[in-house]
């Protein structure tokens, strides 16, 4: 796993569990709400270490401690769960019947566990939110959680990828803020002539950054890794065209060849030191960087691809409800309650992902940040999951996200030794085997 000491904690800064599991992850019990700290008779709520790490967990523990169950519903014991070995932690606990009743977790975890009958649909909890008038999710997010069995979970946070740029660096290079792929290439060449990188990316083995960036471009061009029926289709014409755009950036030096071995920390350092002028990043990237870089960072409007399309990739953080619970009604009530409490994570600045509701998007705390406004109003509506073009995510994406096939693919892209079609045909073959 990579070192996260220099940046806030987030699911997307970590490798997928696939190929990176080891046993023995410890759990940290952090007190309880509405019941005894031992958890006896209570629901057990497992919450990952999100956002700013310790500050997030401290606030989450405080919020959970204030839970007052309605009627005869059960109280809750809060437990903070580290990301290290998260999949092994959950799967072992579920198999042994010692897992949580409610949890947060990785983007595709609820779909995988729902397919295995470890998680139950969140329809009951979502119905409670609707009764309260608090199911005001941003466009497409709730629909992305829907399966034939029901909703796999309740959205509460969104890791959306957007294009960032350093305003002063583009001005110094005489480059305009791009609105199309061709304009992006033009700006990238001017930045290259000025000694700057026009498409920052990290493709080392300890990060999934490059995968997110390239898959975002596939979606940008109307493509994706799967068909509407969820079948692998990596070697589509749209993806080939998008990869030709990436390969042109590699050939022009707009993408740094050193990015093949870059970690997320290397990437952050290059942004901080003024080497990178443009590239994909999380919506809270301006909060990760410090001034003067932070105040110079801007989210550009979505860039139109060669075939006239826009789009990007996103990952939905969700609340899950488990089959193994002492009381399902209590689980529904707590999950719905927690989904409303998560507002505080943005209001108190302990999250860097985007909020998922209209009420938070309209809050002055969010609405006063121009970068967040562009992300919410322009990028979020055109976002799709890693399963694009499928209408919703599915369990097998757990193995695709950060897996060996995707990692090997982006290494080949940065090295530029094969044609886009060859690379995508190899990826297609490996996805077919994986599925």
BELGI-V551658 format. One record per pair of residues at least 6 apart in sequence whose C-alpha atoms are under 8 Angstrom apart, sorted by the first residue. I is the first residue (numbers start at 1). J is the second residue. D is the distance in whole Angstrom. If there is no record, write none. Layout:
# BELGI-V551658
I|J|D / I|J|D
This chain:
# BELGI-V551658
1|14|7 / 1|15|7 / 1|20|8 / 1|84|7 / 1|206|6 / 2|14|7 / 2|206|6 / 2|207|7 / 2|263|8 / 3|265|8 / 6|265|7 / 7|288|6 / 8|51|6 / 8|52|5 / 8|53|6 / 8|288|7 / 8|352|8 / 9|49|7 / 9|50|6 / 9|51|5 / 9|52|6 / 9|53|5 / 10|49|8 / 10|50|5 / 10|51|5 / 10|52|8 / 11|50|7 / 11|83|8 / 11|106|6 / 12|159|8 / 12|208|7 / 13|207|7 / 13|208|7 / 13|209|8 / 13|264|8 / 14|83|8 / 14|206|8 / 14|207|6 / 14|208|7 / 15|206|7 / 15|207|6 / 15|208|6 / 15|402|6 / 16|398|7 / 16|399|8 / 16|401|6 / 16|402|5 / 16|403|7 / 17|85|7 / 17|86|7 / 17|87|6 / 17|88|8 / 17|398|8 / 17|399|8 / 17|402|8 / 18|398|8 / 18|399|6 / 18|402|7 / 18|403|6 / 18|404|8 / 19|403|7 / 19|404|7 / 20|85|8 / 21|85|5 / 21|87|7 / 21|88|6 / 22|85|6 / 22|88|7 / 23|85|7 / 23|88|6 / 23|89|7 / 24|85|8 / 24|89|8 / 25|82|8 / 25|84|7 / 25|85|6 / 25|86|7 / 25|88|8 / 25|89|6 / 26|81|8 / 26|82|8 / 27|79|7 / 27|80|7 / 27|81|6 / 27|82|7 / 28|79|6 / 28|80|5 / 28|81|6 / 29|78|7 / 29|79|4 / 29|80|6 / 30|61|6 / 30|77|8 / 30|78|6 / 30|79|5 / 30|80|7 / 31|37|5 / 31|61|7 / 31|65|7 / 31|77|6 / 31|78|6 / 31|79|7 / 32|39|8 / 32|61|8 / 32|64|7 / 32|65|5 / 32|76|6 / 32|77|4 / 32|78|5 / 33|64|5 / 33|65|4 / 33|66|6 / 33|67|5 / 33|68|7 / 33|75|6 / 33|76|5 / 33|77|6 / 33|78|7 / 34|65|7 / 34|66|7 / 34|67|6 / 34|68|5 / 34|69|7 / 34|74|8 / 34|75|4 / 34|76|6 / 34|77|8 / 35|42|6 / 35|74|8 / 35|75|5 / 35|76|6 / 35|77|7 / 36|42|7 / 36|77|7 / 37|77|6 / 38|77|8 / 39|76|7 / 39|77|5 / 41|74|7 / 41|75|8 / 41|326|8 / 42|74|5 / 42|75|5 / 42|76|5 / 42|77|6 / 42|326|8 / 43|74|6 / 43|75|6 / 43|76|5 / 43|77|6 / 43|100|7 / 43|101|6 / 43|102|8 / 43|325|7 / 43|326|7 / 43|327|8 / 43|330|8 / 43|331|7 / 44|76|6 / 44|77|5 / 44|78|6 / 44|79|7 / 44|99|8 / 44|100|5 / 44|101|5 / 44|102|7 / 45|76|7 / 45|77|6 / 45|78|5 / 45|79|6 / 45|100|6 / 45|101|6 / 45|102|5 / 45|103|5 / 46|78|6 / 46|79|5 / 46|80|6 / 46|81|6 / 46|100|6 / 46|102|7 / 46|103|5 / 46|104|7 / 47|78|7 / 47|79|6 / 47|80|5 / 47|81|6 / 47|103|6 / 47|104|5 / 47|105|7 / 48|80|6 / 48|81|5 / 48|82|6 / 48|83|7 / 48|104|6 / 48|105|6 / 49|56|7 / 49|57|6 / 49|80|7 / 49|81|6 / 49|82|6 / 49|83|7 / 50|56|6 / 50|57|7 / 50|351|7 / 51|350|6 / 51|351|4 / 51|352|6 / 51|353|7 / 52|350|5 / 52|351|6 / 52|352|8 / 55|350|6 / 56|345|7 / 56|350|5 / 56|351|7 / 57|80|7 / 59|345|8 / 61|78|7 / 63|341|7 / 64|76|7 / 64|77|8 / 64|78|6 / 64|338|8 / 65|78|8 / 67|75|7 / 67|76|7 / 68|75|7 / 69|75|6 / 69|330|8 / 69|333|8 / 69|334|8 / 73|327|8 / 73|329|7 / 73|330|5 / 73|333|8 / 74|327|8 / 74|330|6 / 76|334|8 / 90|99|7 / 93|99|4 / 94|100|8 / 94|118|7 / 97|324|7 / 99|324|8 / 100|322|7 / 100|324|8 / 100|325|7 / 101|321|6 / 101|322|5 / 101|323|7 / 101|324|6 / 101|325|5 / 101|326|8 / 101|331|7 / 102|319|7 / 102|320|6 / 102|321|5 / 102|322|6 / 102|331|7 / 102|335|7 / 103|319|6 / 103|320|5 / 103|321|7 / 104|317|7 / 104|318|6 / 104|319|5 / 104|320|6 / 105|317|7 / 105|318|7 / 105|319|7 / 105|320|8 / 106|317|6 / 106|318|8 / 107|315|6 / 107|316|5 / 107|317|5 / 107|318|7 / 108|393|7 / 108|394|7 / 108|395|6 / 108|397|6 / 108|398|5 / 109|395|7 / 109|398|7 / 110|119|7 / 110|152|5 / 110|153|6 / 110|318|8 / 110|320|6 / 110|395|8 / 111|152|6 / 111|393|7 / 111|394|5 / 111|395|5 / 112|394|7 / 112|395|4 / 112|396|7 / 112|398|7 / 113|119|5 / 113|395|7 / 114|120|6 / 114|121|7 / 114|152|6 / 115|395|7 / 117|323|7 / 118|322|6 / 118|323|6 / 118|324|7 / 119|152|8 / 119|320|7 / 119|321|6 / 119|322|4 / 119|323|5 / 120|152|7 / 120|320|8 / 120|321|6 / 120|322|6 / 120|323|6 / 121|149|7 / 121|150|5 / 121|151|5 / 121|152|5 / 121|153|7 / 121|321|7 / 122|150|7 / 122|151|5 / 122|152|6 / 122|153|5 / 122|154|7 / 122|320|7 / 122|321|6 / 122|332|7 / 123|150|6 / 123|151|6 / 124|332|6 / 125|154|8 / 125|332|4 / 125|333|6 / 125|335|6 / 125|336|5 / 126|135|7 / 126|154|7 / 126|336|7 / 128|332|8 / 128|333|7 / 128|336|6 / 129|135|5 / 129|336|6 / 134|340|7 / 135|357|8 / 136|357|5 / 136|358|6 / 136|359|7 / 137|155|8 / 137|356|6 / 137|357|4 / 137|358|6 / 138|356|6 / 138|357|5 / 138|358|6 / 138|380|8 / 138|381|8 / 139|380|8 / 139|381|6 / 140|381|7 / 141|155|7 / 141|316|8 / 141|356|8 / 142|151|8 / 142|154|7 / 142|155|7 / 143|391|8 / 143|392|7 / 144|385|8 / 144|391|6 / 144|392|4 / 144|393|6 / 145|151|5 / 145|152|5 / 145|153|6 / 145|154|8 / 145|155|8 / 145|392|6 / 145|393|7 / 146|152|6 / 146|392|6 / 147|392|7 / 152|320|7 / 153|318|5 / 153|319|5 / 153|320|5 / 153|321|7 / 154|318|5 / 154|319|5 / 154|320|7 / 154|339|7 / 155|316|6 / 155|317|6 / 155|318|4 / 155|319|7 / 155|339|8 / 155|356|7 / 156|316|8 / 156|317|6 / 156|318|6 / 156|319|7 / 156|339|6 / 156|342|7 / 156|355|7 / 156|356|6 / 157|316|6 / 157|317|5 / 157|318|7 / 157|353|6 / 157|354|6 / 157|355|5 / 157|356|6 / 158|314|7 / 158|315|6 / 158|316|5 / 158|317|6 / 158|353|5 / 158|354|5 / 158|355|6 / 158|356|6 / 159|282|7 / 159|283|7 / 159|314|6 / 159|315|5 / 159|316|6 / 159|317|7 / 159|353|5 / 159|354|6 / 160|282|6 / 160|283|6 / 160|312|8 / 160|313|6 / 160|314|4 / 160|315|6 / 160|353|7 / 160|354|7 / 160|379|8 / 160|380|7 / 160|383|7 / 161|212|8 / 161|213|8 / 161|216|7 / 161|280|6 / 161|281|5 / 161|282|5 / 161|283|7 / 161|312|6 / 161|313|6 / 161|314|6 / 162|280|5 / 162|281|6 / 162|282|6 / 162|283|6 / 162|299|7 / 162|300|8 / 162|302|8 / 162|312|7 / 162|375|7 / 162|379|7 / 163|278|7 / 163|279|5 / 163|280|4 / 163|281|6 / 163|299|6 / 163|300|6 / 163|301|8 / 163|302|8 / 164|278|6 / 164|279|6 / 164|280|6 / 164|281|7 / 164|297|7 / 164|298|6 / 164|299|5 / 164|300|6 / 165|277|5 / 165|278|4 / 165|279|7 / 165|297|6 / 165|298|5 / 165|299|6 / 165|300|7 / 166|276|8 / 166|277|5 / 166|278|7 / 166|293|8 / 166|296|6 / 166|297|5 / 166|298|6 / 167|296|6 / 167|297|6 / 167|298|7 / 168|296|7 / 169|277|6 / 170|176|7 / 170|177|7 / 170|187|8 / 170|191|7 / 170|277|7 / 173|190|6 / 173|191|6 / 173|194|6 / 174|190|7 / 175|186|8 / 175|187|5 / 175|190|6 / 175|191|7 / 176|183|8 / 176|187|6 / 177|184|8 / 177|187|7 / 177|300|7 / 178|184|5 / 178|187|7 / 178|300|8 / 178|303|7 / 179|301|7 / 179|302|7 / 179|303|5 / 179|304|6 / 180|303|5 / 180|304|4 / 180|305|6 / 180|306|7 / 181|245|8 / 181|303|7 / 181|304|6 / 181|305|5 / 181|306|6 / 182|306|8 / 185|249|7 / 185|254|8 / 187|198|7 / 188|197|7 / 188|198|5 / 188|199|7 / 188|249|8 / 188|254|6 / 189|198|8 / 189|252|7 / 189|254|7 / 191|197|6 / 191|198|6 / 191|254|8 / 191|277|8 / 192|198|7 / 192|253|7 / 192|254|6 / 195|275|8 / 196|274|8 / 196|275|5 / 196|276|6 / 196|277|7 / 197|253|8 / 197|254|6 / 197|255|6 / 197|256|6 / 197|275|6 / 197|276|5 / 197|277|6 / 197|278|7 / 198|254|5 / 198|255|7 / 198|276|6 / 198|277|6 / 198|278|5 / 198|279|7 / 199|249|8 / 199|254|6 / 199|255|5 / 199|256|8 / 199|276|7 / 199|277|7 / 199|278|5 / 199|279|5 / 199|280|8 / 200|255|6 / 200|256|7 / 200|259|8 / 200|267|7 / 200|276|6 / 200|277|8 / 200|278|6 / 200|279|5 / 200|280|7 / 201|209|7 / 201|210|6 / 201|213|7 / 201|255|7 / 201|256|8 / 201|259|6 / 201|262|8 / 201|267|7 / 201|279|7 / 201|280|8 / 202|208|8 / 202|209|6 / 202|210|5 / 202|259|5 / 202|260|7 / 202|261|7 / 202|262|5 / 202|263|6 / 202|264|6 / 202|266|8 / 202|267|6 / 203|209|7 / 203|210|5 / 203|211|8 / 203|259|6 / 203|260|5 / 203|261|6 / 203|262|6 / 203|263|7 / 203|407|8 / 203|410|6 / 203|411|6 / 203|414|8 / 204|259|7 / 204|260|6 / 204|261|4 / 204|262|5 / 204|263|5 / 204|411|8 / 205|261|7 / 205|263|8 / 205|407|7 / 206|263|6 / 206|264|8 / 207|263|6 / 207|264|6 / 207|402|8 / 208|402|6 / 208|407|7 / 209|264|7 / 210|410|6 / 211|402|8 / 211|406|7 / 211|407|7 / 211|410|6 / 212|313|7 / 213|280|6 / 214|243|8 / 214|246|8 / 214|410|8 / 215|224|7 / 215|225|8 / 215|312|8 / 215|313|7 / 215|386|7 / 216|311|7 / 216|312|4 / 216|313|5 / 217|242|6 / 217|311|8 / 217|312|7 / 218|224|5 / 218|238|7 / 218|239|5 / 218|242|6 / 218|243|8 / 219|310|8 / 219|311|5 / 219|312|6 / 219|313|7 / 219|384|7 / 219|388|7 / 220|303|8 / 220|304|7 / 220|305|6 / 220|309|6 / 220|310|5 / 220|311|4 / 220|312|5 / 221|238|6 / 221|239|7 / 221|241|8 / 221|242|6 / 221|304|8 / 221|305|5 / 221|306|7 / 221|307|7 / 221|308|8 / 221|309|5 / 221|310|6 / 221|311|7 / 222|238|6 / 222|309|6 / 222|310|7 / 222|311|7 / 223|236|7 / 223|238|5 / 223|239|6 / 223|388|7 / 223|389|7 / 224|233|7 / 224|234|7 / 224|239|7 / 224|386|7 / 224|387|7 / 224|388|5 / 224|389|6 / 225|232|6 / 225|233|5 / 225|234|5 / 225|386|7 / 225|387|6 / 225|388|6 / 225|389|7 / 226|232|4 / 226|233|5 / 226|234|7 / 226|387|6 / 226|388|6 / 226|389|6 / 226|390|6 / 227|233|6 / 227|388|7 / 227|389|5 / 227|390|6 / 228|388|7 / 228|389|5 / 228|390|4 / 228|391|7 / 229|390|6 / 230|387|7 / 230|389|8 / 230|390|5 / 232|428|7 / 232|431|6 / 232|432|6 / 232|435|8 / 233|428|6 / 234|424|6 / 234|425|7 / 234|427|7 / 234|428|5 / 235|421|7 / 235|424|5 / 235|425|6 / 235|427|8 / 235|428|6 / 239|424|8 / 240|420|6 / 240|421|6 / 240|424|7 / 243|420|6 / 244|420|6 / 246|413|8 / 247|413|7 / 247|414|8 / 247|416|7 / 247|420|8 / 249|255|6 / 250|256|7 / 250|257|7 / 250|414|7 / 250|416|7 / 251|416|8 / 255|414|8 / 257|414|7 / 257|415|7 / 259|267|8 / 259|414|7 / 260|411|6 / 260|414|6 / 260|415|7 / 268|289|8 / 270|276|6 / 271|277|7 / 271|293|8 / 272|289|7 / 272|290|8 / 272|293|6 / 274|293|8 / 282|352|8 / 282|353|7 / 283|352|7 / 283|353|6 / 283|354|7 / 283|371|8 / 283|372|7 / 283|375|7 / 284|352|4 / 284|353|6 / 284|354|8 / 285|352|7 / 286|294|5 / 286|295|7 / 286|297|6 / 287|294|7 / 287|352|7 / 288|294|8 / 298|371|6 / 299|371|5 / 299|374|7 / 299|375|7 / 300|374|8 / 301|374|7 / 301|378|7 / 301|379|8 / 302|310|6 / 302|311|7 / 302|378|7 / 302|379|6 / 303|310|6 / 304|310|5 / 310|382|7 / 311|379|7 / 311|382|5 / 311|383|5 / 311|384|7 / 312|379|7 / 312|382|6 / 312|383|5 / 312|384|6 / 313|383|5 / 313|384|5 / 313|385|6 / 313|386|7 / 314|383|6 / 314|384|6 / 314|385|5 / 314|386|7 / 315|385|6 / 315|386|8 / 319|335|7 / 319|339|8 / 320|335|8 / 321|331|7 / 321|332|7 / 321|335|7 / 325|331|7 / 343|355|8 / 343|360|7 / 345|351|6 / 346|352|8 / 346|355|7 / 346|365|8 / 347|365|7 / 354|372|8 / 354|376|8 / 355|361|7 / 360|366|7 / 361|367|6 / 361|373|8 / 361|376|7 / 366|372|6 / 366|373|7 / 367|373|6 / 385|392|7 / 385|393|6 / 386|393|7 / 386|397|7 / 386|401|8 / 387|393|5 / 387|394|7 / 387|397|7 / 396|435|7 / 399|434|8 / 400|406|7 / 400|431|8 / 400|434|8 / 405|427|6 / 405|430|6 / 405|431|7 / 406|427|7 / 409|423|7 / 409|424|8 / 409|427|7 / 412|418|7 / 412|423|7 / 413|420|8 / 413|423|8
